[in-house]
């Protein structure tokens, strides 16, 4: 829930309150979007006092180095364009949340839909009355991040807030439609008459090839702070679409041509640019060769998501009137390997059999620790592999792992979190292992995980774990992977132990449900998270303690 009593420059994290100061646009190229400082307290009253000191100091400093008149001022003329951008950001956040949720039973899905319906089943007038202060905080944060100046007592801010509330209702309807599989409602600022700007831009886009719009889209994503690796993955998927479809103007991409391109993409082989037999051949020529091995379901899913997100951007940028790539996936026709599966009890017994999974059986420390950490935290493999000794800490006397962007890139904002360490890991010696690494001055817990040729710390461990799975007789390719630990933890906590989805999200670093809850909701206490994690129990035999030095 949004804490309406907290000033917009305060943020409550696991370790206490933080002061956040959004910098003017002219300073962001040099110093980033914001300055953040820990206030070293969980008391709101004390945090307010300390934050005021920071606020006065930063405002005085900024005023000496930058002139504010160049900033955009909130006015009736720019309200709709600003809200369109806000709606797109929230929409993408909703889509990613729904795409990354773990598999659920039909009953669990229905319960989730019912809970969402109940939360927003209130009269529209009451919604506006009770949500005004909470939504005002969201509005202030958004405008501050965009470098827009405003006065809260101005008619423009009142109009902006009212329109944000109206669009917020449609965004919640949109999320409910995604959750239930119903037709998606229209989004964002709507008008009954065609906009002249839309007509003008569509005509301009008619002369703009897809490749040019892809570059424009990626530049905008980069400016928003999207990680370089994600940008490159989007570039690869969108370049494949353009190559298979043809580099035509955006307005010439029809539903039929998008479906045909999707169909051809599914017939491409994996890593086609690295294989000699495909060297010098176009994507369509490779499709015509009918390669026996084709891209995985996970790769197809990412391709669909990235292409659809790109065309959503084209639609919201008024280059096209409708997304031709929406809902490209074939519902009800997924291959057996379409989803990452949680590990079964029998598979866990194989993986962690004491005759196989013992410290002296491995040549690298990560080979012993990463599977155990995945099993008892549900964290992503790169998050774990890039940990530093100082990231193993304690909070309120509870040993924790601090997943922080200072250790390396994180997938989402919710990925930055404090996760209590399960007592099984402590018994096996993980905390002691981290202490020894710190005493040795190691920059990383698992320095051997990253080689010069690997794109990140998770690459080599992921390859090794795939081989380890096959050695233990778990051979269904693309279905059981390291990410299956994440699904195992999430599904067991929620379905077997009855842990609320919001707490499960805090444990594994999922975005929370709801239009703004994921950005501004305070996470559960470390004691609550520890209690949830300690419920995890698996039918594996006792293991020997790790002895790596």
N, C-alpha and C positions, 0 to 999 in steps of 0.2 A: 504493500500500500504506500501511497505517497504521503510523506510526513509534512502536512501543511504548516506545522509550527516551526519548521526549520527554514532559515533563509536559503535562497537559491544558491548561495556560494558555499553552503555546507553540504558535505556528503558523508553518510555513515557507512563505514566499511567494517570488516571483521575486527580490525585492530583499533577502531575508534573513529572519531570524526576527522575529516580532511577539509582543508580550505581549498576552494577551486576559484581561479580567477581567469576568465576568458579574455584573451588579449585582443586588441584591435586588429583589423585585417592587415594593416600596414606592417605590423610587427610579426605576424604569423610565419612568414617565410624564414625569419631569423630564429624565432624562439618556439614555434609550434602554436597549437590552438590555445593552450591554457598553461597556467602555472599551478601546480598542486603541492601543498605542504601539509604534513601531518600535524594535527593539533594535540596529539598525545593525550587524548582524554575521550571517554565515552559519555561524559556529562554534557548535555546540550547547553546548559547555562554557562559552563566554563568554556565550551567551544565557541559560543557566541562572543564572549569577551575577547578570547585570543584571536578570533577571526577578524574582529573589528580593527585590531592593531594591524594585521596583515592588509586588510582592505584599504585603510587610510594610506599605508606606506606604498602599496602598489599603485593606487590611483594617483598619488602625488608623483611617483616615479614616471609612470606612463605619460602623465600630462606634460612632463618636461622633454620627452623625446618624440612625441607624435602629436599632430594636430588633429582633433576629432572631426572638424567640419567635412573632411573628405568621406566620412563614413556614410552609408546609406541610412536614410531616415525612414521610419515606418510611416507610410501614408496610404490613403485609400487606393492609390494607383499601383502599389506593389504588393498589396495584401494577398491577392489571389496567386501570384507567381511564387511568393514565399510559402504559402500553404500547399501549393502543388509539390514543392520540393520536400516539405515536411511529410506530406502524405506518402510520397514515394519512399522515403527513408523508413517510415513505419511499416509500409507494405512489404518492403524487402526483408525487414526484421521479422515480420509475421511469417513470411514464406520460408525463411531459413529455419525458424523455430519449428514449423510444422514438418519440414523436410528432414530435420535431424532428430526428431523424437524417436525413441526406441519402439520396437514392435509392441503393440498392445492387443489384449484380447478384445473381442467385440463388446463385452460388458464394460471393460475399462474405458473404451472409447465413448460409449453411451453415457457413462457416468461423467466423463470429462465435458461432453457436450451439455449435459443437464446442468452441471455446475456453472458453465459459462452463461447459459441462458438465464439461470437464477440471478447471477451477479448483475445482469443488465436488464432484468425484467422489471423496470421501474418507469413510471410516467415520464414523458419527455420533459415536461416542465420541472419535475422534481430532479431530473438528471442535471439540468442546467443550474438549478438552484444549489444543489449539494456538491457539484463538481467544480464550481467556479474557482475556488481557491486552489484546489489541486491542479486544475488545468492551467491556471495562471502561472503556476511554478513551471510547468512544462513549457508554456509559451515563453517565459523569461529565459529559460535555459536555451531554447532553440534560437531565439533572437540574439542572445548574447554570443552564441557560437557562430552565428552568421554575420556578426559584426554590425548588426542593425541597431541604431539608436532609437529610443522610444521613451515616452512618458506614460506611466501606468494610469494616469488620470485623464489621458487624452481620448477623444472619440475614436481615433484610429486603433488604439490598443483594445478598446472595448469591442470594436467590430472584428478585429483580428481574433480575439478570444472567442467571441460568439461563433465565428465561422470555423474555428478550430474544433469547438465542441460539436458542431453539426457534422463536420467531416469525421470526427472521432467516432460518432455513432455508426457511420457507414463502414469505417474500418473495423469496428467490432463485429458488424454484420458479415463483413468479408472474412474475418477469422473464423466465425461460426460456420460459414459456408465451407471453408477449407476443412474444418474439423469434421463436418457431417457429410461432405460430398455433395452438398446442394449447389445449384447454379450460383455463380459469384455475382454479387451486386456491383453496380458501377461505383467507382471510387473517385475521391478527390473533388475539387471545385467543379460544379456542374453548371451548365447554362442551357436554357431552352433554345436559344438561337445560336447558329454557327458563329464562331469567333473569327473576326477578320484575320487575327494573327495566326490562327490555326490554318486557315486557307492559304495564307501567304507562305507559311513555313512548309506546308505540304507541297506547294508548287516549287519552292526552292529545293526541297528534298528530292523531287522528281529528277533533278539533274545531279544529285549527289549519289555516288555509288555506295554499296553496302560497306566496302572496305574503309571509306572515308568516315562513315558514321561509327564504325567500330572503333577507329582511332579516337574520334571525339568522345565516345562513351568511356574508353579506357583512360583518357586524360582527365575526365571529370571524376572517375572513380579514384584515380591516383591523388587528385586534389583533396578528396574526402578522407584520405589516409588509408586506403586499401593496401594490404601488404603486397610487396613486389611479387612474391610467389603466387598469390591469388590472381594478380593481374596477368601473369604469364600463363596461368592455367586457363583463364578466360580468353586470352588471346589465341591460345591453341584451339580451343573449342570453336570459337567464332570464325577463325581462319578456315577450319575444316568445313563449317557451314557455307562460308562464302565460296570455297573451292568447289564443293559439291553442287551448290545451287547455281553459281554464276554470280559475278560481281555486278549485279543489276541495281537500279535505284530501289530504295526501300519500298516505295509504293507499288512496285511490280512483284513483290513477294506475296503470293496468294496462299490460302490455306492448303490448296492442293499441292503447290510446289514445295511448301514447307514439309508436308507429310512425305512427299517423295524423297526429299533430302534426308529426312530422319530415317526413312527406310534404307537408303543407301549407306548412311553412316553406320547402321547396325551391322552391315556386311563387311566393314573394313577390318583388317587385322590389327592386333595391338602392336605398338611400336613400329609402325610401317616404315618410318624414316630411317630406322636403324638396320633394316634387313636388305641384303644385297639383291634379292629377287624383285624388290619393288623400287630399286633405285632408278631415278629418272622417269618414273611413271606418275601420271596424275592420279588423283583420288578416284575418279570415275574409271580409269583404266584398271586400277587395282580391284575395284568392285567387280568389274567384268571378268576378272581372273578367278572369282569365287574361291577365295582363300579358305582353307579348312578351319582355321582358328580365327575367331572374330573377337571384337572388343567385349569386355566384360559388362555385365548388367550395371555394375557400379559406375563404370565409365559412361555408359549410355545415359544413366540417370543424371550424372553431372552435366553431360552435353545438353540434355533437355532443359535442365534448370538454367544453365548459363545462356542458352539461346533465347529461352522465354523471358528471362530477366532483361536481356538486351532489347528485345522487342517491346517489353513493358516500358523501358526507358524511351524508346522511339515514340511510343504512344503518348507517354506523359510529356515528352518534349514537343508533341504536336506535329511530328513528322508523318505519322500515320494515324488513322482513326480507329484501328483495331489491331490487336496482337494476333498475327497469323499463326504463331507457334504455341498458343495457349493450349494446355492439356494434350500435348502430343503423345504422351505415353498411352500404351494400350491397356486400359483397365481390365483386370480379370484375365490377362493373357501373359502374365509374367512367367519367365522361365523359373525352374526350380531353384536356381541360384540367385534369384533377384534380390533377396534381402540378406543382409548380414545376420547370421543366427547367433543367439546366445549359446554358450556351451552347455551341453547336457551334463548330468552328474557322471555318466560313464566316460565322457570325453575328459572331464576334469580329473577323474581317477587315473586315466592314461597319462595325461600331461604331467601330473604331479605325483606319479608313482615313486616311492622313495628309492627304488632301484635305479630309476632313470633321472629323477630330478634331485640331484645331490650336488653340493658345491664343487666337489672334485671332478665332476663330469664335465664341467664347463671351463673354457679357457679365458673367458672375459666375465667381469663382474656383472655387466648388464644382462648377460644371459641367465643368470640366477635371479637377479632382483626384479627386472622389468615384468616378467610374467606374474610374479607375486604381487607387485605393486598394482598391476592392472586388475588382478583378481580382487584386491581389497580396497581399491579406490575408484575404479571405473574411469581413470584418466586416460587421455589419448597418449599414444606411444611417444610422440615428439615432446609433449609436455613433460613426460617422465624422463626421457633420455637427455633432455637439456638442463635438468636440475643442477643447481650448484650446492655445495655443502651448506652455505648459509641459508638456503631455502628450507632446510630441515630445522624447524624452530619449535617454539611452544607458545601457547596462548591460554591464559588462565590456568596454567600448569598442565595443559593438555598438549602432548606432542602433536605437531602438525606439519604438513607440507604446504609451503606457500608457493602457489603457482602464480608467477609474476612475469610481466613482459620484460623485466630486467634480465631474466634468464634467457629469453628468446621469444620469437613471435608466438602469440596466442590466437586461436581461431576467432573468438568473439570477445566482446567486453565481459560477458559472464564467465569466460574462462579464467579470468583473474580471480582467485579465490584462496581461502584457507581451508584445507581438508585435514581433519583429524586422522591420525595414524592408528590403524587397527591394532589391537593388542597382540594379534598373531604376528604381525610384522615386527613389533617391538621384541617379542619373545625370540624370534628368529635372528635378531641382531641388527635390524636395519638402522636404528638410531645410532648404535655404536659404530656401524660402518660409516655413517655420515660424519660422526665425530672424528674418526681416524682420517678421513679424507680432508677434513678441515685442518687437522693438526699437521698434515703433510703439505698443506698449502695448495692442494689441487684446485684448479679453477672450476672443475666440473666433477660431479659424482662419478660420471661414466665418460671420462675423456676419450676412451678408446672407441666410443660409439660414432664419433665424427671423423671421417677421413677427408682428405682434400677433394676427392671426387664426389663426395656425397652432398646433396643440396641442403640437408639439414641433419640434426642429430637423430631423427627417427628413421632415416632411410635404411642404414645398415642393419639396425636391430629388427626392422620390419621384414627385411629379406631373410635374415637368420631365422626369425620366428616361423616364417612360412615353411622353411626347410624342416624345422623342428616338428611342426605339426605333421608333415608328411612322414617323418621318421617314426612318429607314434601311431601311424595308421589313420590319421584324420586327414583325408585326402580329397574331400569335395571342394574343388578349386573355387575361389571367390566367395564361399559361403562362411567358412570359419576362418577368421583372421584375428590379429591382435585386437581389433576393434570389437570383437565378440565379447571380450571381457567387459567392455563398456555397456553393451546390451545386457549382459548377464547381471551386472550390478544393478542397473536401472530397473530391469523387469522384476528381479527378485525383491528389491526394496519396496517397489510399489505394489506388485501383485501378491507376493507371499507374506510380506511383513506389514502391509497397509500403510507405508510411509507416504504422506501427501506428496503430490507431484512437485510442488514448489520446493520442498526440502530435498527431494531427489535431484532436482535441478541444481540446487546449491551444492550438493555433494559432487556431482559429476561435471558441473559447469555448463549446464544447458540454460538457454534463455528461458525466462519464465513466461507463462501464458499471459495474454492480455496486451492491450495496445501500448501501455506505457509502463506496466509493472516491471518488465525486464530491465528497463533503464534506471528506474528510480526507487524500486522496492528495496528496503533494507533486508539483507540476508538473515537467515536464521542464526541463532546464537551458536557459538562453537560447542557448547554443551549439548544442544539439540542435535547438531550434526554428528557429534561423537556417539551419542546414544543410537542414532540411526545406523551409523557404520558398524557399530559393535553387534548389531543384529545379524550381520552377514556371517553365515556359517556354511561350510561346504564339506561334503563327504569324502575328504581326502585323508590319507594316512599321515601321521606325524612326520615332519621333515627335519633334516639335520640343520643345525645352524651354519650360516655362511662363515667361511674362514679366510676369505681373501684379504690380503694385506696390501 
